[in-house]
Amino acid sequence: MPDARAREDRWRRILIVAWALIGILILVSVGGFALLKVAPALVPFMLAIVIVYLFRTPVAMLERRGLKRGLAVGICYAAAAVFLIIAGLFIVPPLVSQVGEFVQAFPAYYGRAFTLWQQLQTQFNAIVVPDWANQALLNLQDTISKQALAWSSTIAGRVFSVGSGAVSFLFNGFLAIVVGFWILKDLGAIKREVVLLAGPKRRDEASVISAKVSNVLGGYLRGQAVVSAATAVLVTIGLSIFGVPYALVLGLLAGVLNIIPWFGPLIAEVIAAIAAAFVSPWLALAAVLVIAGSQQLTDIFVTPRVMSEQVDLHPLLVIFSLLAGSALAGFVGMLLAIPVAAIAKGLFVYYFEKWTDSKLTTEEGAFFREKKLDAESGEDNPACGSGSREPSTKDADVEETE
């Protein structure tokens, strides 16, 4: 009788676990389906989050100097608009000029390409080849011509969709600015409510996790902006020295594409090589070497240093996290490696010091360095520090000073 009851209890537990797993799978499936359906609506909110992380530090600095938070956000927005306008006055005219030069030079590029093709045809006709090989080449040429016509029709048919996509992008950008304003204005209240949802027992840990994730993501975005800007400057200078056409356009493109690990620099190299190949094959090689060299310089010297300062990771941990992320998840792994490693390191330090009642971080440390609190910049949140102090729900307010 006891054995039968034990077997019954065991099977009951198995069924409970099985039904729980089935329920989780159903919830994940429904949630994923719903997320795919509402994904377009989330675009402005994702852009707004980027805006929030870029502006929260200057907003907090202005607020601590006595300005109301809404006014501080407005001033930061206005300063950003002025900066973009001034930068546009210096960047847009050369961009427009270089694009105009490319449009004017395109017929000449086409003429050179056509002349080169005729020369290749003449040299090919002088070579005696078997009839079957000649027929195969003719078939290949016919296939390529038909495919080119099909692509031309497709591109022409998508002009309207490109225009509508540009309108959608502008609308999402405007909506992101509005959403970002309201998030920045009520950031403290939003964080307090998120921490309170964790309940009294988990409130302290929720405060730590929220602060650490927020600090890391903000630092990562700022660091990535610095790295991309450094790449753009290096590529523009290098291409200008070698006389590659459209150096400014290609440099800005390389800086933007630098956000994409592996594929971004490769795409920039291909585009630069195509632009330079019409001038000289050697210039195309120089363009590729300039972009590859600039990428290596930023990866070796700029990225580890900048990211270590912004996300509080030692340069060796930055390099290791990039390699490990690449090995584990490829492109996505490299993209998420640094913020994930920084969050994991911060949580490890917090729980280690809390459970062992000992201090792991020091100001002279390497992998576990304690950042000095800066009362002016407010870059650090006490909730993210060592375990020597238990955080409270007030830490959600402290993070506003970032």
N, C-alpha and C positions, 0 to 999 in steps of 0.2 A: 504493500500500500504506500509506504513512504517513497519507494522507487517510482511508482506510477505518478505520484504527485510531483516528484522532482523532474521527471521527464515532461510532465505537463507544463510545469513552470518554465523549463528550458525552451520548449517549443513556443510558449507564449512570448518569451523574450525575443526569440528569433523572429517571430511574426511581427512583433512591435518594431524591431529594428528594420525588417524588410519593408514594412509599410511606411516607416519614417523615411527610408531611402527613396522609396517610390514617390512619396510626397515632395521630398527635396528636389528630385529630378523634374517633377511636374512644375514646381514653382520656378526652377531655373529655366526650364523651357518656355514657360509662359512669360517670365520676366525678360528673357532674351528676345522673344518674339515682339513683346511690347516695346522693348528698347529699340529694336530695328525700326518699328513703325514710327516712333517719336524721335528718332535720331536727327532728322532735319530740324526739328524744333529745338534741339539741344545745342545747335551750333552757336547761336548768339550767347548762350549761357557759358559755354566753354571759352569763348573769346572773352567774355566778361571776367571770368576767373583769372585769365592771364592779365587783364587790365588791373584787377584788384591786387595781385601779387606785385606788379610793377609800381603801383602808386601808394601802397599802404604805408611804406616807410616815410616818404615825404609828407603824407597826410598826417601821420601821427606826430611828426616833428612840428608841424604848424599848429596842431591842436594843443600840444604841450606849451606852446608859446602864447596861448590864450585865445586862439581863434576857435569859433564854432566849427564842428566837424564838417557840416555841409559847406560852409564857406571855404574851409581848407581843401575839400575835394574840388570845389569850383576853381580855386586858384591853381591847383595842380593841373587840372584839365586845361585851363587857359595857358599855363606855362608850356605844356606839351604842345598845344596848338601853335603857339608862337615859335617854338623850336622847330616844329615840322615845316612851318611856312618859311622860316629863315633857311633851313636845310634845303627846302625845295627850290629856293631862289638860286642856290649854288649848284644843286644836283640836277634839277629838272632841265635847265637850258642845255647843259652838255649832253644829257640823255636824249633830248629832242633833236639836238644837232647830230648826234651819232646815229640815231635811228633814221633821220633824214638822209644822212650820207649813205647809210646802208641801202635805203630804197633807191637812191640815185645810182649807186654803184651796182645794184643787182643786175641790170642788163649787161654790164661789162662782165660780171661774174658768170652770168649765163653764157655770154659769148665765149669766154675762156674755156668753160666746161664743154661747150659744143665743139670748139676747135680741138680740144684734147681728145674728145670722142672721135672726131673725124680722123685725127692722126692715128689713134689706136685701130680704127677700122682699116685704114690704109696699110698699116703694118700687119694687121691680121690677114688681109686679103693676099698679101705677098707670101704668106705661108701656105704651103700645100698641106691640106688636111683631108682625111678620108671623107667620103660623101656622108656616111652615117653621122660623123661628128659635126659636119657642117649643118646637116638637117637638125640635129639636136640643138645646136646653138640658135638656129633660126626659130625653132619652136620655143626655146627659152626666151628669145627676144620678143616674140609675139605674146607670150604669157605675161612678161613684164609690162609690155605696152598696155595690154588689157587691164592688168591690175592697177597700173598708174591712172588709167581713165576712171576705173571704179573708185579709187581713192579720191580723185579730184571731185567726182560727183558727191561722194560722201562728205568731203570737207565743205563743199559749196552748200550742201543741204544742212550743215550744222552751224552755219553762220548765225542763224536766228537763235539757236540754242545757246551759243556762246554769249550773244548779247543778253539773253534772258538770265544766263548764269552770272554775268557781271552785275546786272541789276539786283539779283538775289544776294550777291556778295556785299554790295553796298548797303542794302537793307539790313542784312545781318550785322554788318559793322556798326551801323547807326544804332541798332537795337542793343548791341553789346555795350556801346558807350553809355546808353541810358541805364541798362541793367547794372553795369559796373558802378555807376554813380550811386545807385541806391544801396548796393551791397557795401560799398565803401562807407557810406553815410551811417548805416546801421550795423557795421561789422561787429562792434562790441556786443550788442544785444543778440545778434545771431549766434555768436560763439557761446554766450552764456546759456542760451536756450539749448544748443546742441549738447553742451556739457551736462545740463540738468536732465536731459533725456536718458542719460546713462544710469540714473538712480543714485541714491545716497552712497551705496557701498562701492560703486565703481566710478564715482564722480572724479576722484583724484586722478585715477589712471586715465580716464577720458580726457581730462585737462592736459595731462602730459602728452598723450598721443596726438591730440588735436594741435597742441603747440608745436610739437616736433615735426609733424607732417607739414604744417603751415610754414614753419621756418625753412625746412628743406626745399619745398617746392618754390618758395619765393627766391631763395638763394640760387637754386638751380636755374630758374628763368633768367635771373640777372647775370649769372655766370655764362649761360649760353649766349646771351646778347653780347657780352664782352668778347667771347671767343669768335662769334660770327663777324663782329665788327673788325677784329684783328685780322681775320682771314680776308675780308673784303679789302682792307687797306693794303695788305701784303700783295694780294693778287693784282690789284689795280696798279700799284707801283711797279711790280715786276713786269707786267704786260706792257706798261708804258715805256719802260726802259728798252725793251726789245722791239718796240714799235708795232705791237699787235693792234690791229684796228678794233675800235669799240672797247678799249681797255676798261673804261669806267662801267659800262654796261655789264661786261663780263665779270668785273670785280664784284659788283653788287650782287650779281647772280650767284657767284661762288660763295659769297657770305650767307645768302639766304639758303642755298642748298647745303651749306655746311651743317645745318640742323639735322639733316638726314644722314646717318652713319653709312659709310661705304658707298652707297649709290649716289648720294649728293655730290661729292667731289668727282666721281666718275662722270656723271652727267655734265658737270661744269667743264671737265677736261674735253669731252667730246664736242661740246658746243664751241669752246674756244679753238679747238683744233680745226673745226670746219670753217670758222671765220678766218683763221690765219692761213689755211691751206690755199685759199684763192690768191694770196700774195706770194707765198713760198712754202714748199714742203718743210724746209728747215725752220721757218717761222712757226709752223704748226707744231713741230716737235718742241720748240722753245716754249710755246704756250702751254703744252701739256706738262713740261718740266717745271714751269713756274707755278702752276696750280698744285701739282703734286708736291713740290718743295714747300710751298706755303702751308699746305695741309700738314705736312710732316713737322714743320716748325711749330705750328699751333698745337698739334697733338703732343709733341714732346715737351715743349717749354711753357706754352700758354695755358692749355687746358688743365693739366694737373695742378698748376699753381693757383689759377683762378678758381677752379672748382673746390680745391682744398680750403680756400678762404671763405667761399660763399656757402658751402654746405658742411664745413667743419670736418673734412676728410683729409687724411694725410695723402700727399701725392702718390705714394706707393699703393694706397688703398684705392685711389681713383683709377690708376692703371690696372690693378688687379680686378676691380669690379667691371671695368670695360671688357677685359679679356674673358672673365668668367661669364658675363652676360652674353657675350658673343657666342661662346661655346654652348651655353645652355639654350638660348632662344634666338640666336642669330640677330637679325636687324632689330626686332622688338626688344631683345635682351640688352643690346647696346644702348638703345634709346632710354630704357628704364633703369639701367645698371646703377648710375650714380645716385639718383634720388632714393632708390630702394636700399642701396648700401648705407647711405647716410641715415635713413630712418631706422634701419636695423641696428646700426651702431649706437644711435641715440637711445633706443629702447633697451638695448643690452646694458649700456652704462647705467641707466636709471634703475632697472630691476636688479642688477648686480649690486649696486650700492645700497639698494633698499633691503634686499634679502640678506646680505652679508654684513650690513651695518658698518661698512668700511668705504673709504674714499678712493676711487680708482683714478679720477682725473686730476691732473696737476697743470699749473701754468707752464711748466717746463716739459710736459709730456710730448710724445711723438704721435702715437696712434690714439691716445686718450688724453688729448690736450684740453684744458679748461680755458674757454674763451673768457677774456676779461670783459666785464660788463661796461658798456659805454653809456653813460647817462645822457649824452647828447643824441646819439644816433638811435639808442634803444633797440639795438639789433638783437639782443638776447632776451629770451623769456625765462624768468626764473623757474618756470615749470619744466624747462628742458635742461636744467642744470643737474647737479649731482643729487644724490639721494640724501644729502645732509639736511634737506628741508622738504617736508611733505607739502606738496602743492595743494591748493584749494581751488574752489570755483572762482575765486578772484583772479586766478591766473589767466582766465579767459580774457579779462579786461587788460591785464598786463601786456598781452600779445598785441594789443592795438598799437603799442608804442613801436612796433616794427615798421 
